[in-house]
């Protein structure tokens, strides 16, 4: 696959220019319809190939671990520790003996797999200087079974964007909106993400809730983002804890000099007692970018299931040339999850290394390798001696075309 990506880069690329800045964005043409409404179409296509160790499953039943008395099944590892694309899909979700009817649309079984990760079309309609409507979809072709096609379609964003004060950066969003928590949501799409895979805490911060959001700044130094929504920013694929009315927000300080530094703090509170808090920072200086984020989360569904997790990541990207850039990321996630009748004890450390090839502005090729280390149980007592290593490292690649 690496050879194929290199051949594609060589065949498609314009003559490479010396320098190490990212390729410039071309201008955006538009259509104009009735009453002066402007329409812009955009989107991207993301095709990938991955090869996961073992059977592709990143967790296992822990016969030697003892969980809460009411949980007959105890598991270690993390079902989404081995993502294969920018959506965070696992190579294989396996069978966890749960009583929940869960869908696994990839189910690689440890086999090397080509995957059309997503086709993501978008449309923006602008009326005057103060109102815009944005809508974006995700089409995910997947293999089905037993008569099910397997393909999935979802609404990613569908929002009104209103600027009540002309010549200000105050925006009011209504609909299915972007997250207000942390910074990773800004790069959750394949063309925007420097590498391929999301961090281990992205599942708590990058969901698109339904409600009202306000974003703006004071002199473009102090930035704020506040939201009241009927769902949260959690996109955990277990399906728990996301349909809860939530208040969330982020406050940040940003410097806009040659070395751009931003530091922020986020918080969220749900109507039935869920809580989440986090801090983030990023630095951009010429060819170098450093991002870091950490959080703690305590979620409940109000019916006996709960999640308590903490984690974070540090990512470093560097442009060796305007078409070539390596990245390194370190992730940590420590979580206890009760989803009856199961109990999950996750304590993982992950190292990710990758290379990005900007063939043109429109065409991007990426490769990554994820090394995943299960650090052992933190249930205490004899559980600390239980062997919890899983063969779940992943090689993955992506070819993205944006338009």
Secondary structure by P-SEA (a helix, b strand, c coil): caaaaaaaaaaccccccccccccccccccccccccbbbbbbbccccccccccccccccccccccccccccccbbbccccccccccccccccccccccccccccccccccccccccccccccbbbbbccccbbbbbbbbbbbbbbccccccbbbbbcbbbbbbbccccccbbbbcccccccccccccccccccccccccccccccccccccbbbbbbbccccbbbbbbcccccccccccccccccccccccccccccccbbbbbbccccccccbbbbbbcbbbbbcccbbbbbbbbbbbbbccccccccccccbbbbbbcccccbbbbbbbbbbbbbbbcccbbbbbbbbbbbbbbbbcccccbbbbcbbbbbbccccccccccccccccccccbbbbbbbbcc
